[in-house]
Amino acid sequence: MKKQLAGLFITVFLIVLILGAAAVIYVQVRFANKEEVRNATIEMREYSVSTKIPGRIEWIAVDEGDVVDVNQEIFKVTSKEIEAKVEQASGAVQSAQAQYNIARNYTRPEQLNMAKQSYEAAKSQYDLAKKSYDRMKKLADEKLISLQELDVISQKLEAATAQMQAAKSQYEMATTGARPEEKNMALGQVLRAKGSLAEASSYLDETIVRTVVGGVISKRYVNSGELVSTGFPVVTVIDTTDFWAELSLPATELEKIKLGQILKGRVNGLGKDVDFKVVNYSAMGEYSNWRTTTENSTFDVRTFAVKLKSTEPVLAGLRPGMTVTFNFDNKKINKK
């Protein structure tokens, strides 16, 4: 009986020993073949399309998700004020040109009378602007109006002064006859007026805003009829041809990859494998500081952003935010 029990005990012991050894082997094999998977996020270059001039949106031709081409018209800012400035500048050019013609030619009595009337009118405008400025200056000194309002009146006074001086010069020139210096001055007025016209015309061109890149409209911030200020983004465009995968790795895993290395990643959402090249790391680690966290003097580990560029210049259907799965089993899919 005792021999039977001893034999049974030995048998059970051997079975347990064999099962334990099998479990150890299984765990070792499983961990040896374990895949080290890391997920990256697709990022794309984004551009803001904004207006150079403030105003009200007259129309906007795109919406979120629309595909746009380079130099495509996106929106227009109301241009009534600018059109008026262009007309004013055009009139100034004509006036300056006429005055220059007078300076070049013999002055007739009719021209002399016209110059006199222009000077008197300009002087009247100056007197009015000067009185307005003096009144507003007193109000500004007493803090009854803002400095911005005073600046507007000051600008009008400066303009009236310039007009009066120009008209006075033209009148004196008509009275005494144009000297070479006066002809040059008249020519300068023509050039100045043409410069103002060119400036106003350039602003008119800026009322219609176009894209500088092709891509997809990711965000539309305003609607037709709304006011926008200078530099305010009206829409944002994603350049779908300028993309990369951003992978966050702890410093302890950076040794697994090298700059220039090719990693094969599974682009989730497209259902295809794509080769990505490691192009750079972030300059500094993030998320934690180097300091001891336990009595055993272990340390927090910094995380680095790794940038990877696809070897394929275009991936149809790719969108920012999609994930890319990388397997760090170098024996299988990593290569130089």
C-alpha positions, 0 to 999 in steps of 0.5 A: 500500500505504501509503495502504491502511494509513493508511486502515485506521489512520484507520478503526480510530481512528475506531471506537475513538473512537466506542466510547469516546464511547459508553462515556462517554455510557453511564456518564453516563446510568447514573449520572444515573439511578442510584437512591439506595436506603436501608433503614430498620428498623421499630421498635415501642413495647414495654411490660414487664408486671411484678408489684407484689408478689413471689411465685410465679407461680400461672398465666400465660395467654399465650405468645409471639405471642399477641394481647392486649387492653387490661386482659386478665388475663396472670398471677396471683401466689400470694396465700395470704400476702396473703389471710391478711393481709386476714383479719388486717386484717379481724379487727383492724377488728372488734376495734377496732370492738368496743373503740370500741363499749365506749368509747361505752357503759356498761362492764359488769363482764363488759366490764371483765373482758374488757378486763383479760384483753385487756390481760394477754394483750397485755402477755404478748405484749409481754414475750415480744417484748421478751425475744426482741428483747433476745436477738436484739439481742445476737446481732446485736451479735456479728454472729451474725445478720443485721440483716434478722433483727433487723428482723423481731424489732424489727417484732414488738416494735413491734406487740406494744407497740402492741397492749399500749398499745391494750389498756391504754388500753381497760382503763383506759377500762373502769375509769375510764369513757371520756372524750371523748379516749379515745373519739376514740382508740378511733375512731382505732384503728378508722380505722387498722384499716380503713386496714390492711384497705384496704391489704391488700385493694389488694395482693390486687387486685394478684395478678392482673396485666393489660395496660395496652395491647393488642398482641402478646406478644413475650417471655415470661420465666417459667413457672408455679411460678417465683418473681418479684420486684417489678418483674421483667418477666414478659412484654413486649407490643408495641403494633403501633399505635405504630410508626415506621421508623428510618433511619440517614443520614450527615450528608452526606445529611441535606440530602436530607430535611426535617422534615415531608417525605413519603417513599414506602417499600417495606415489605418483608414486606408487599409494599406502598408506604407514605407515611412522614413525617419527624418528627425526627432524633436529637439527636447523631450516632453511630458516629464522631468528627470527626477527620482520617483521612488526610493530605488532612485528610478527616473521618469522617462522623457517622450520624444516626437519622431517625424516620419515622411512617407516614401510615397508623395501622395496617398489618396484619401489620407486625412490628418488624424488617421493613425499609423501602426508600426511594428518594431520587430526589426527582423520582420519589417524594418529595413535600411 
